[in-house]
């Protein structure tokens, strides 16, 4: 929890230094997103924040999420037609497990960030591409859904 508070404070300092206003609503969005291990989508963030701020708009959440994504403060997990979810807990490149039954998303701790950096560098070197994003997601059926389907 302490690391989450430190990270929020770092983001706040950085945004303010660039002239961004951090309203109470934006702070609530930050708190709902940073350190959240559930990988919420924008609608889930909206539902969470509107409990405290009923007048908040989806546009406010989209704007802050896009800003944080562009700055590398959060990681977008693009699920195609299912929309995007966001990892505010760990913005460094890492793998995810995604359940095709219930939609649960979990971080994979098997590979370290170094693994992604090595892969990016090797691909860039061999292809001439300048890699701007690397993601690896594993799709399957989570243990909970497996148990439920066996019943």
N, C-alpha and C positions, 0 to 999 in steps of 0.2 A: 504494500500500500504506500509506503514511503517513496518508493521509486516512481510510482504513478504520480504522486503529488509533485515530485521533483521535475518529472517530464512535463507536466501541465505548466508548471512555473517557467520552465525553459521556453516552451512554445509561446506563452503569454509575453515574456520579455522580447522574444524575437518578433512577434507580430506587432507589438506596440512600437518597437524600434523602427518598423517600416510604416508606421502611421495608421495601423488598423485599430479601430475602436473595439474593445471587448466588453460588449454589453452583458448584463446578467444572463440573457438568453444564450449568447454565444458561449459564455462560461459553462452554462448547464449542458450545452451540446458537447463541449470539450470533456467535461466530467463523465458524460454518458458514453463517450467514445474511447478516450484514452484509458488503457488498461482493461478494456472490456474483452474478455476472452471468448465471447459469444459470436463475434463477427457479425454485428447487426447490419441491416440494410437501412436506407434512409427512412423508410416508413416506421421501422422499429425504433429508431432514434427519435422520430417525431412523437410516437406514442409515449415514449419514456419522458421526454422533455415537456410535453404539453400538460402533464400532470401538475407540474410546478408553474408552467407558463401557458395557460390555455389559449392565449391569443397568438402564439408563435405560428409562423407559417412554414410550410414545406420548403418554400423558396429560401428562407433563412438557413435552413438545415442544408439544403443542396449547395448553397453558396459557400458555407463554411467547410463542408466536406470537400468540395472541389478545390478550395484554397489549400486545405491541409494535404490533399492528395498531390497537388502540383508542387508543394514545398517538400514532399517526401516525408511528411509527419505521420501519414497513415498509408496503408497498403490497400489497394483495391483488388478485390477478388471478383473477377468478371465471370458470371455464370451464364452468359449468353442470354437466352430468352427468360431465364429466371431472375435477371437483373444482377446488380452488383451488391456485394457485401464489403464491409470495411474492417480491416484489422488495425485497430488503434493501439493494440497491445505491443505489437512488434512490427515496425515499418521496414525492417531489413528484409531482403529477399529470403524467403523460406517456403517450404512445401506445406500444403494443406491436404487433409483428408476430408472429402465431401460425401455425405451419405445421399445416395440417389433416391432413397425412400422418404426420409424425414427432413432432409435438407441441412442436417447438422454439419457444422464446419469446425474442424479441429486443427491445431498446429501440429506439424510433424517435427519432432525434435531429433530425428535420426540424422539429418544432414545439418551441418553447421553453415553459417553464412559464408565461410571460406569456400565451401563446395560450390556455391552459386557463383562466387567471384571467379573461381578457377574455370568453371564452365563458360561463363561470359567471356573471359579473356581468351580462352582457346577458340571459341566460336568466332569471335571478332578477328583473331589473328588468322584463322584459316579461311575466312570468307571475305574479309575486308569490310564487313558491316561494323557500324558503331552501334553497339547494343545499348538500347535505352531502357529496356525492361526485361526481366527474366522471371518466369513463374513456372512452378511445377505443382500441379494439383493431381491428387489421386482420387478417383471416383469409385465408390463401392457401396456396400451395405454395412452400416455400423453394427456393432455387437448387439445393441438394444433392439434394433429392427430385426436382426437375425433371430433373436430369442422370441420376439413377438410373432414372427412368421412360422416358427416351429410349434407354437401353441395351437 
